[in-house]
Amino acid sequence: MIGPLTFLNPWILAGLAFLPVLWFLLRVTPPAPRRIVFPAARFLAGIAPKEHTARKTPWWVLLMRLMAAALIIFALARPVLNANDMLTGGGPVRIVIDNGWGAARNWAQTMQAASDIVEHAARERRPVYIVTTAPEPGSAKPMSVGPLASGPANAMLRGVATRPWPANYDAAADSLIVDTHGAESFFLSHGGQDGNPDRLLRALQHQGGLTFYEPSAERWPLLLRPMANQGSDTEFYLDAPPGAANGVPVSIETSGAGGRTIDITQARLNTGNLPQKIKIDLPETLRGQISRIALSGRPGAGGILLSDDQEGRKTVGIVTPDSNDAETPLIEAGFYLSRALSPYADLRTGKVAELLKAKPAVLILPDTGAMAADDLNVLEKWVRDGGLLLRFAGPNMSKGDAFLTPVKLRSGGRALSGSLTWDKPLHLAPFPESSPYNGLAIPPDLTVRQQILAEPEDALEKKVWAALEDGTPLITADRLDNGLLVLVHTTATPAWSDLALSGLFVQILRRTVGMAGPGMRATSSGTGALQPLRVVDGFGNLTTPDPTVEPIAADKAETQTVDAKHPPGIYGRAGLTRALNLGAGLPALKNFDSLPSGTARLTFGQANERDLMPPLLGMALTLFILDWLAMIALQAGWRIRAARFAALALMIALTAHPAAAQEENNDVKAAGAIYLAYVRSGDPAVDATAQAGLDGVVTVLNERTSVEPAGAVAIDPEKDTLAFYPLIYWPVIESAQPLSPTAQKRVQDYLDHGGTILFDTGNRAADALQRIGSSLNIPPLIHMPSDHVLTKSFYLMDSMPGKFENGILWVEDQSASGRDGVSSVIVGANDWASAWAAQRDPSIQLPGGERQKELAARFGVNLVMYALTGNYKADQVHLPQIMERLGR
């Protein structure tokens, strides 16, 4: 070591001793010829020769060659600046990677630290063991491999993944190789802990020493606890390990079906009140549409909350009676039904014909005895076409004729209480496994005092979804063509039972409404198991489950916790889906507040080690090239001044390596090639996404079109020249400020002279766009017509999806524009950069899968083609007429 400089192969420096020998060999010249005086040679005096032959190599060329040789010797000695002596001793090296649910946020740092440890072990030729803490998929044991050389160890690290379930420290301790005493261990933590790691940490420290790595406190994992719909607020909880940085800003995105953003909430972590309650104030029409709540910019299964009903909020119609009497049981039933369903569905009330015009998913028909023939025919056709009719019994049904019921009914009713009966009120029996209500808790004090009885039949048992303790059916269901009939054999009011007063009433209604829609079935397979439909991976993306994922029992769905066989996700069967969320079953979060004595505690990123071998080899190669050019110049008879050449050589050598090169000016780069540009927003996450997105568009353009952009650059309208860029992507954020006079003039000139800007609010900042555009002279904007040039500039498209699919695209009103039909301003909110970034990062998942990813890429191509060619495609419509005129 020489100060901060360390040589990994110091013995190679002995080659420097041969530099004087090399100097001598390079200066060797043939012996001087014998001099013979020839008198006639005087006639040649003063005649300049046409060719010059150097008597010896110039000194500055020798110096350049010696410098190149010295640089090669130094490079082969592997100099490292600020080398981190992380290894001590001489035993094997063990890397323990805490790859549970909290590792996703710092996964890149974790893998970099593991790679650095393998690199240091390779320098000292020490074997490597790799252990993970989270069980492998479908197993109860984590991975444990070794001993490995550096090459296989790096290959194994590339296969390690973060898991969406907790770690199992005891299983990791059991997996430690017994003959690894003397092994130096490195524990790479994500900041939180799952369970009790004391046994594992003590074993690692006892076997040869332990170094503990963790991220900084502001990057510790955060966890969302399940939400609950109460009143007008959507409530859920934000949790973090004790010791996490207080006041960390958190962005929470609420999404509906198809990934459509409903709301984005900003909050700050309050570590003094954990778990921290978060409220999102949403209208009732939006609360039931929530399918997903996620922490924006914080990948991982812990930052995801999924809703049971992934199809969003449904419309439910409640039939009202013809009479307006306030004492009519139907009005009372409507009160209880609306109170139970209003937080979860869009409710409509009215007559049958009126409700069916609104195309409800479910129609609830409380106690009724007879209906008009026209209404009955329309209602029956609606059910047969796929509707779900939910009926409740009552006094009117017991008097009238039964119609549209799943079972045949006995006339009259059964009274289980009163002075004229010996029977007592009955409790509910446990729900059958084939019932969609299987798994719901039955209140012990819930009783039924009166009901409508079903006629015995052979298939009755298959139609029963709920029964009383004596076996008589309470809820029956059967299919009618494509629809479903469900009958509750008691009232929707407290008149006949306590059902309407219990929480079970709400849960039964929610599950019944959730069954409406395509794929509806009257009964399930009878296995009582909920199959995995979509599962969450370690980075929080919904994916297709692999064969290691096992179903969960319907009766245990409420208490099922996440593990390696049951990752978080959506489980279900026909008519019933359940969301299994990581935060629902995790105990209180903890941190690594105490470590075994003698453990070194470090933070990721503290090491600032830099390998100098690549830049030294690059400088040596540059000197060899300069030597070759100098020899050509000398042979051509050029006179080269040593001082100037040495200065030039030194400058070129120092700038040969990218680390020493000055950053090239954007204007210089853009003047020589096609570059796409984005405006710096000031938000690092948004700017990184914009850069990655435009890089994805550049990749697609180079692969599929004749346009070959050289790349994408970030620009500042205040300083950079905009005229070089055919397209500027402008991500608008909430904190965006009005343009300064200088920036305003530059942007306006760009728009007036044919430039194209795509303003993308991405559901982040609709109001901020007005602050930016208020100072610009922009023609009126309209919804993009279906035949706009953007829909056919390269691909034929009818939608322009990004991360979101349903946003409206705004373009200039061509009648008010003087730019030959070309819109210089395009405005949308689909967050295209996030979707384009998926072209180069397979880990990015879009709600619509590969299809949405492909359509977003095609829109990017169309957008660039539109910016480059303008209304060329529109003009092609008139090409036949133009050719006909030319022919004349």
Rosetta blueprint (number, residue, H / E / L):
1 M L
2 I E
3 G L
4 P L
5 L E
6 T E
7 F E
8 L L
9 N L
10 P H
11 W H
12 I H
13 L H
14 A H
15 G H
16 L H
17 A H
18 F H
19 L H
20 P H
21 V H
22 L H
23 W H
24 F H
25 L H
26 L H
27 R H
28 V L
29 T L
30 P L
31 P L
32 A L
33 P L
34 R L
35 R L
36 I L
37 V L
38 F L
39 P H
40 A H
41 A H
42 R H
43 F H
44 L H
45 A L
46 G L
47 I L
48 A L
49 P L
50 K L
51 E L
52 H L
53 T L
54 A L
55 R L
56 K L
57 T L
58 P L
59 W H
60 W H
61 V H
62 L H
63 L H
64 M H
65 R H
66 L H
67 M H
68 A H
69 A H
70 A H
71 L H
72 I H
73 I H
74 F H
75 A H
76 L H
77 A L
78 R L
79 P E
80 V E
81 L E
82 N L
83 A L
84 N L
85 D L
86 M L
87 L L
88 T L
89 G L
90 G L
91 G L
92 P L
93 V E
94 R E
95 I E
96 V E
97 I E
98 D L
99 N L
100 G L
101 W H
102 G H
103 A H
104 A H
105 R H
106 N H
107 W H
108 A H
109 Q H
110 T H
111 M H
112 Q H
113 A H
114 A H
115 S H
116 D H
117 I H
118 V H
119 E H
120 H H
121 A H
122 A H
123 R H
124 E L
125 R L
126 R L
127 P L
128 V E
129 Y E
130 I E
131 V E
132 T E
133 T L
134 A L
135 P L
136 E L
137 P L
138 G L
139 S L
140 A L
141 K L
142 P L
143 M L
144 S E
145 V E
146 G E
147 P E
148 L E
149 A L
150 S H
151 G H
152 P H
153 A H
154 N H
155 A H
156 M H
157 L H
158 R H
159 G H
160 V L
161 A L
162 T L
163 R L
164 P L
165 W L
166 P L
167 A L
168 N L
169 Y H
170 D H
171 A H
172 A H
173 A H
174 D H
175 S L
176 L L
177 I L
178 V L
179 D L
180 T L
181 H L
182 G L
183 A L
184 E E
185 S E
186 F E
187 F E
188 L E
189 S L
190 H L
191 G L
192 G E
193 Q E
194 D L
195 G L
196 N L
197 P L
198 D H
199 R H
200 L H
201 L H
202 R H
203 A H
204 L H
205 Q H
206 H H
207 Q L
208 G L
209 G L
210 L E
211 T E
212 F E
213 Y E
214 E E
215 P L
216 S L
217 A H
218 E H
219 R H
220 W L
221 P L
222 L L
223 L E
224 L E
225 R E
226 P E
227 M E
228 A E
229 N E
230 Q E
231 G L
232 S L
233 D E
234 T E
235 E E
236 F E
237 Y E
238 L E
239 D E
240 A L
241 P L
242 P L
243 G L
244 A L
245 A L
246 N L
247 G L
248 V L
249 P E
250 V E
251 S E
252 I E
253 E E
254 T E
255 S E
256 G L
257 A H
258 G H
259 G H
260 R L
261 T E
262 I E
263 D E
264 I E
265 T E
266 Q E
267 A E
268 R E
269 L L
270 N L
271 T L
272 G L
273 N L
274 L L
275 P L
276 Q E
277 K E
278 I E
279 K E
280 I E
281 D E
282 L L
283 P L
284 E H
285 T H
286 L H
287 R H
288 G L
289 Q L
290 I L
291 S L
292 R E
293 I E
294 A E
295 L E
296 S L
297 G L
298 R L
299 P L
300 G L
301 A H
302 G H
303 G H
304 I E
305 L E
306 L E
307 S L
308 D L
309 D L
310 Q L
311 E L
312 G L
313 R L
314 K E
315 T E
316 V E
317 G E
318 I E
319 V E
320 T L
321 P L
322 D L
323 S L
324 N L
325 D L
326 A L
327 E L
328 T L
329 P H
330 L H
331 I H
332 E H
333 A H
334 G H
335 F H
336 Y H
337 L H
338 S H
339 R H
340 A H
341 L H
342 S L
343 P L
344 Y L
345 A E
346 D E
347 L E
348 R E
349 T E
350 G E
351 K L
352 V H
353 A H
354 E H
355 L H
356 L H
357 K H
358 A L
359 K L
360 P L
361 A L
362 V E
363 L E
364 I E
365 L E
366 P L
367 D L
368 T L
369 G L
370 A L
371 M L
372 A L
373 A H
374 D H
375 D H
376 L H
377 N H
378 V H
379 L H
380 E H
381 K H
382 W H
383 V H
384 R H
385 D L
386 G L
387 G L
388 L E
389 L E
390 L E
391 R E
392 F E
393 A L
394 G L
395 P H
396 N H
397 M H
398 S H
399 K H
400 G L
401 D L
402 A L
403 F L
404 L L
405 T L
406 P L
407 V L
408 K L
409 L E
410 R L
411 S L
412 G L
413 G L
414 R E
415 A E
416 L L
417 S L
418 G L
419 S L
420 L L
421 T L
422 W L
423 D L
424 K L
425 P L
426 L E
427 H L
428 L E
429 A L
430 P L
431 F L
432 P L
433 E L
434 S L
435 S L
436 P L
437 Y L
438 N L
439 G L
440 L L
441 A L
442 I L
443 P L
444 P L
445 D L
446 L L
447 T L
448 V E
449 R L
450 Q E
451 Q E
452 I L
453 L L
454 A E
455 E L
456 P L
457 E L
458 D L
459 A L
460 L H
461 E H
462 K H
463 K H
464 V E
465 W E
466 A E
467 A E
468 L E
469 E L
470 D L
471 G L
472 T L
473 P E
474 L E
475 I E
476 T E
477 A E
478 D E
479 R E
480 L E
481 D L
482 N L
483 G E
484 L E
485 L E
486 V E
487 L E
488 V E
489 H L
490 T L
491 T L
492 A L
493 T L
494 P L
495 A L
496 W L
497 S E
498 D L
499 L H
500 A H
501 L H
502 S L
503 G H
504 L H
505 F H
506 V H
507 Q H
508 I H
509 L H
510 R H
511 R H
512 T H
513 V H
514 G H
515 M L
516 A L
517 G L
518 P L
519 G L
520 M L
521 R L
522 A L
523 T L
524 S L
525 S L
526 G L
527 T L
528 G L
529 A E
530 L E
531 Q E
532 P E
533 L E
534 R E
535 V E
536 V E
537 D L
538 G L
539 F L
540 G L
541 N L
542 L E
543 T E
544 T L
545 P L
546 D L
547 P L
548 T L
549 V L
550 E L
551 P L
552 I E
553 A E
554 A H
555 D H
556 K H
557 A L
558 E L
559 T L
560 Q L
561 T L
562 V L
563 D E
564 A L
565 K L
566 H E
567 P L
568 P L
569 G E
570 I E
571 Y E
572 G E
573 R E
574 A L
575 G L
576 L E
577 T E
578 R E
579 A E
580 L E
581 N L
582 L H
583 G H
584 A H
585 G H
586 L L
587 P L
588 A L
589 L L
590 K E
591 N E
592 F L
593 D L
594 S L
595 L L
596 P L
597 S L
598 G L
599 T L
600 A E
601 R E
602 L E
603 T E
604 F L
605 G L
606 Q L
607 A L
608 N L
609 E L
610 R E
611 D E
612 L L
613 M H
614 P H
615 P H
616 L H
617 L H
618 G H
619 M H
620 A H
621 L H
622 T H
623 L H
624 F H
625 I H
626 L H
627 D H
628 W H
629 L H
630 A H
631 M H
632 I H
633 A H
634 L H
635 Q H
636 A L
637 G L
638 W L
639 R L
640 I L
641 R L
642 A H
643 A H
644 R H
645 F H
646 A H
647 A H
648 L H
649 A H
650 L H
651 M H
652 I H
653 A H
654 L H
655 T L
656 A L
657 H L
658 P L
659 A L
660 A L
661 A L
662 Q L
663 E L
664 E L
665 N L
666 N H
667 D H
668 V H
669 K H
670 A H
671 A H
672 G H
673 A L
674 I L
675 Y E
676 L E
677 A E
678 Y E
679 V E
680 R L
681 S L
682 G L
683 D L
684 P H
685 A H
686 V H
687 D H
688 A H
689 T H
690 A H
691 Q H
692 A H
693 G H
694 L H
695 D H
696 G H
697 V H
698 V H
699 T H
700 V H
701 L H
702 N H
703 E H
704 R H
705 T L
706 S L
707 V L
708 E L
709 P L
710 A L
711 G E
712 A E
713 V E
714 A E
715 I E
716 D L
717 P L
718 E L
719 K L
720 D L
721 T L
722 L L
723 A L
724 F L
725 Y L
726 P L
727 L E
728 I E
729 Y E
730 W E
731 P E
732 V L
733 I L
734 E L
735 S L
736 A L
737 Q L
738 P L
739 L L
740 S L
741 P H
742 T H
743 A H
744 Q H
745 K H
746 R H
747 V H
748 Q H
749 D H
750 Y H
751 L H
752 D H
753 H L
754 G L
755 G L
756 T E
757 I E
758 L E
759 F E
760 D E
761 T L
762 G L
763 N L
764 R L
765 A L
766 A H
767 D H
768 A H
769 L H
770 Q H
771 R H
772 I H
773 G H
774 S L
775 S L
776 L L
777 N L
778 I L
779 P L
780 P L
781 L E
782 I E
783 H E
784 M L
785 P L
786 S L
787 D L
788 H L
789 V H
790 L H
791 T H
792 K L
793 S L
794 F L
795 Y L
796 L L
797 M L
798 D L
799 S L
800 M L
801 P L
802 G L
803 K L
804 F L
805 E L
806 N L
807 G L
808 I L
809 L L
810 W E
811 V E
812 E E
813 D L
814 Q H
815 S H
816 A H
817 S L
818 G L
819 R L
820 D L
821 G L
822 V L
823 S L
824 S L
825 V E
826 I E
827 V E
828 G E
829 A L
830 N L
831 D L
832 W H
833 A H
834 S H
835 A H
836 W H
837 A H
838 A H
839 Q H
840 R L
841 D L
842 P L
843 S L
844 I L
845 Q L
846 L L
847 P L
848 G L
849 G H
850 E H
851 R H
852 Q H
853 K H
854 E H
855 L H
856 A H
857 A H
858 R H
859 F H
860 G H
861 V H
862 N H
863 L H
864 V H
865 M H
866 Y H
867 A H
868 L H
869 T H
870 G L
871 N L
872 Y H
873 K H
874 A H
875 D H
876 Q H
877 V H
878 H H
879 L H
880 P H
881 Q H
882 I H
883 M H
884 E H
885 R H
886 L H
887 G H
888 R L
